[in-house]
Amino acid sequence: MKIAEVTATFPPYQAGSGNVAYHNARLLSERGHEVTVFTQRPRVPFPDDRKPFETRYLTPLLTVGNAPFLPGLGAALRGFDLIHLHYPFIFGTEMTLVAARRYGIPLLLTYHNRLWAESGLKAWLFSGYNAVIEPWALRRAARVIAVSRDHLKALFPGLHAVEVPNGVSTDLFKPYDAAACRRVLNLPPDQFLGLFVGALDAAHPFKNLSALLRAWTRLSHGLLLVVGDGPLRPAFEREAQKLGLRDRVRFEGGADHQRLPWYYSAADVTVLPSRNTESFGMVLVESMACQTPVVATNLPGVRQVVQHRETGLLIPVDDEALFQALAWMAEHPRERARMGRQGRQWVERHYAWPIVGQKLEEACLEALAASVHTGRRLAPKGRQAPP
């Protein structure tokens, strides 16, 4: 198949959907398909020039947050057998839908998350977008991929979707010696170590780092590592200082995928305290692959990734519950080790890339078959649709 991957973000920007798009393109290429990624031109070049697929960087006319307006996107999608859209993508979704219809190309849509903002103009705009564009996109797709069927069912109970979870390289993300990792990263050898991994920008306020900082003030001991970067990092650093955590929280900045497993392996627990809209939680799978247990909020999608008391702890969105879970983890090293081992086994069975790659290819073939069966693949002028 000749497949177009359409995504708003892409490495070197470190965010979930862009990284998933990268690996989706890689997996399909390795399975013999001709894949081209369409995304915005990065501010700095992507350092990996060994990609087994083509990347078409389009120059945005304007950018709103992580949403680029790419004037040439629609025309560039002509001639493909399948378009794979990573949703949400403001501006890009609309142009992709029009192009798919115009050129008679079936659309496969991976639903990563719903647009959300806490308040203000952005919340009002996102609400309108979700009410109008989201159902249009889901209705026009030949097939919808859910990274978590549990998450998508919570939003759209009657929607049929194929589940293709986010994956992880179990060769890269694996348990390393914790003591050695702490030495390399200049971390204390004996302290209880918590880890938060996430982008510190306006697109990810739901990651709820502030709640974790508040909970950490109540622990009698321990060091919290914050791995991630973005425009909001100075504000979080000031917040930590105001809470009296100057010596108990370290902001490490961003870390590439080669270095991330060292942080996971060094940590005693990884924490994802998201308060809503978390459809999967890539850091949870990465952490479990490194044999480090997790604490996460009991949200649709997340609760499918984490097995409560088996691979980690699931808690309500509540400061007291978060503190209690962290305190329990700090006091039960044997249980942490057991959860870590079981987490690694769980990831190997469900989230290793070869397993995900097979499911993704099957979803692509289903989208092609469904479009022919329903007649959605309309032959554009000068081109015949396949029988």
N, C-alpha and C positions, 0 to 999 in steps of 0.2 A: 504494500500500500504506500501511497504517497500522502504523508500526514503533515498537517500544519498544527503546531502547538502554539497557542496564543495565550500570553501571560502578561500581566501588568508589571510584575517584578521578576527579577532573575539574578542569579549570582553575578557579581560579587555582593549584591545586596542580600543580607542574611535575614530571610523571613520564610515562613513555612511554605506558602504556595509557590513561590519562585523556586525554592529548592526542590519541591515536588515536581514542578514542571521540568527542571533540569534532569532529574532522574527518570521521569517518564520518557523524555526524549531519548535518553541514553538506553533505557531498557528496550524500547521499540526499535531503535537502531541496531542494537545487538541481536535482535530477533529477525533482522533482515529487511526492515522497512526503511523507506527513504523519508527522513524526518527533517523538517525545517522549523525552528523556533522563531516566532515573531514577538519582539519585545522592545522596550525603549532603550535608547543608547545609554550605556552606563556612564557615570562621571569618571570612573577609572576603569581601565580594561580588565576583563575577566582573566585572571592569571593562567587558567587551565586552557592551553591551546591544543589539547589532545582530544577534544570533544569528537565523538564519532558521528556527529550530526551538524548540519549547517545552522548558524544563528544569524538572523537578519535583524540588525539593530536599526530601528526607525527613529528619526529625530522628532521629538514631540513639539507641537506648536505651543502647548502650554501643559503644565502639570499641576494638579490639585492633590496635595498629599502624595499618595502612592499611585495616583491615577493619571497616566499620561494621555493626552489627546494626540493620536498618531494619524495624521491626515492620509498617509499612504497605505494604511492597513487594509482597508476593504479591497482595493485593487490588487494588492499583493497576494491575496488569498485565492485568486483565480487559478484553476488548473489542478487543484488537489483532489484526492479521492475522499479525504476525511479531514474535518477541522475539529481539533480538540481544544476547547476553550476552558481556561481555568477561571472560575467565577468565585468572587466578584471581580469585575474589571470595569469601572465606570469609564464611559466613552468607548472602550474596546468591545464591550458586550454588544452595544447597539450596532456598531459597525460590522462586527462579526455576524450578527443575526441577519443583517441586510445582505451582506456578501454571500452567506450560505444560501439564502433564498434566491438571490439574483443568479448565482452561478450553478445552482442545483447541486450543492455539495452537502452531504449529511453532516450533522453537528453532534459531536459528543461533548457533553458538558460535565466537568467535575465541579461539584458544589463543595467549596472549602468552608465557607462561613457566610453568615449574614452581616451586612453592613450595620454598624452600631456606633452610636455616640451617646454620651451621657446626657448632654443638654445643649441648649443653644441652637444656632442656625444649622449646624452640621447635623444635629439629631433630627431636626425637621426635614432637611433635605434627604437624609438617609431613609427616613420613614416613607417619604414619597417615592423614592427610588425602589425600595423594597415592595411597595404596593403596586407599582406599575411595571418596572423593568424585570424584576425577578420572576413573576409568573409568566411573563411573555417569553423569557429565556427558557424556563423549564418546559413550557408548552411546546416550543419550537424544536427542542433537542430531540434527536432520534433516540438517544439513550442518555440517561443521567447517571453519573457515577457519584456515589456517596462515599466519602472517606470514612464515614461511620453511619451505618444504617440507623442506629439508635438516635443519632443527632438529627438526621433528616426526617425521620418519622415523628420526632417531637415537634418539628416545624410544619411538616406536610404529611399528615397521617395517611392520606390516600395515594400518595405519589409512589409509583414503582421506580425503583432504582437498583442499579448493580453496585454492590459494595466492592470497592478496591481501596484498601486502606493505604495510608502512607507507610513507607517502608524505611528500612535502615540497613546499612552495610554491616553485617555481623562480623566481617573481617576487620573493619576499621574500628567500629564501636564494640569493644570487647573489654573484659576486665584486665587491667594492668595492676602491677603491684602498688598498693596504696601508699606505702611508705616511700617508695621511690618517686612516685608522682608528687607527693608533698615536698620532697627535697627539690625536685626540678622546679616546682612552682613557688618555692620559698614559702611554704605553709608550715604552721606549727605541727609537730609530729603527733601530739597526743590530744589536741583539742577536738571536741565535737564540732564537725564541720557541715554546715548546711549550704546548699547551692541553689541559686536562681539563675536560669538562663533565658534571656528574652531581649527583644528589641526595646530600647528605651525611647520610644517616639510616640507621636500623637496617634498613630494608627493602632497602637497596642495598649491603650489604657486599661483594658479589661484584664490584663495579666495580673493587676492588683498587687504590685510590689509594695505599695504603701501598707497594706494589711500585713504583709510579711515583716516589714520593718517594725510595725507596732507589736506584733507577737514576739519578735526577737528581743525586745526590751524586757520582756517578762521572764526570759530564760536566765537562769543563774550563771550560765557559762556558755561558751561556744562562739565560733566565728562564722559569719555569714559571708559567702562569696556571691557577688553579683557579676555575672558574665554577660555582657551585652553593651551596646552603645547606642547613641542617638541624641537628638537635641534635648531630651528631657533628663539626661544624665546629671547635669549640674543641679537641677531641682531636686532630684532624688538624693544626691549627695548632701545638699543643705538639709533636707528632711531628716536624714540619718543623723546629722550632727545635732539638730534640735532635739532629737529623741535621746541624745546621750550615747550614740553608738559609734562615735568617732573611731574607737579602737576595736570595735567588735563587728564591723562591716567593712569589707574591702571591695571596691569597684574595680574590676579587672579590665574593663573595656571589652571590645570584641575579641573573639577567638575563632580561628579557622577550624575546619572540620578535622584537620590533622591533630590539633591541640585539644579540642573539646573532650575526647575520651580520657585525657589525663585529668581534667577537672572532675568528670563524673567518677572516675576511679578513686580520686583522692577524697571525694565527699562521702559523708556517712548517709546523707539523704538529699534528694533533689525535691524541690518544692515548686508546685505550680498552683498558686492560690487564685486562679481566674474566677471572676465573679459572674461572668455570663459569656455567651457566644463562642465558647471554646469547643470546636467540633471534634478535636482529636488530641492535640497536645504532643507535638513531635518530640519535645524534650523528654517526655515520659518514656517513650520507646527507646530513645538514645540512652537514657539513664539505666533502664532495665537491661539493655544489651550489655552495659558495662558492669552489671551485677550490683547496681546501687538501687536500693528501694526508694519509693517516692511517696510524697504526700500531695494529694490533689483534691480539688473540690468535686463533689459528686454531681457533675453536670452531664446531660445527654451527650454521648460521644466519649467523654473522658471515662465515664463509668464502664464503658465497653473495653477500654484499653487497660485499665487497672483492675486487678482482682483484689477486693478488699480483704485485708489481713493475709493475703497470699503473696502478692507482689508489692504491696504498699498499703496505704491508708486512704480511704475516701471520706471526706468530711463535708458538712454543709458550708455554705458561704457565710462564715461567722468567725469573728476574731477569737472568741473563746475556744471554739472547736479547733482552730488552727494552732493556737498555743498548746492546747492539750495534746494534739497529735505530735507536735515537735518535742514536747517534754517526754512523751512516751517513747519516741524514737531515741532520744538522748539516753534514756534509762535502760534500754533493752538491746544491747549490742548483739546478743545471740539471735534474737528475732529479726533484727536487721539483716544479719548474714543469711538467715534462712530465706527471707523475702527476696534478697538479692539473687540467690541461686535460682529460685523459682521464676523470678522475673526474666533472667537470661533464657531459661528453657521456654518460657511463654513467647518471647520475641522470636526465637529460632523457629518455632512452630507456625507463627502467624504473620510476622512482619519482615522476614528476610527478603531481600530484593528479588531473588529468583521466584519466590512464591507470588509476590506482588506483580512481577512482570508477566507471568502467565495470565493472571486475572485481568490485567490491563489489556493485553492483546485480545483476549476473549471479548472484552467490552467493546473494543474497536470493531471486531467482526460482527458483533450483535448490532452495533449502530448501523453498519452497512446493510445488514440483512433487514433490519427494521425499516430503514428508509426505502428500500425497494418494495417491501411488503405493503407499506402504507401509502406508497406513491409520493412520499415527501421529496424524493430525489427527482426533481424536475429538470429535464435536459435543457440547458441554456442554448441560445441560438448558436447553430453551427456545431453542436456537440450532441451525441446520442447518449442517453442514460443506458447503463448496462441492463441486460435482460434480467 
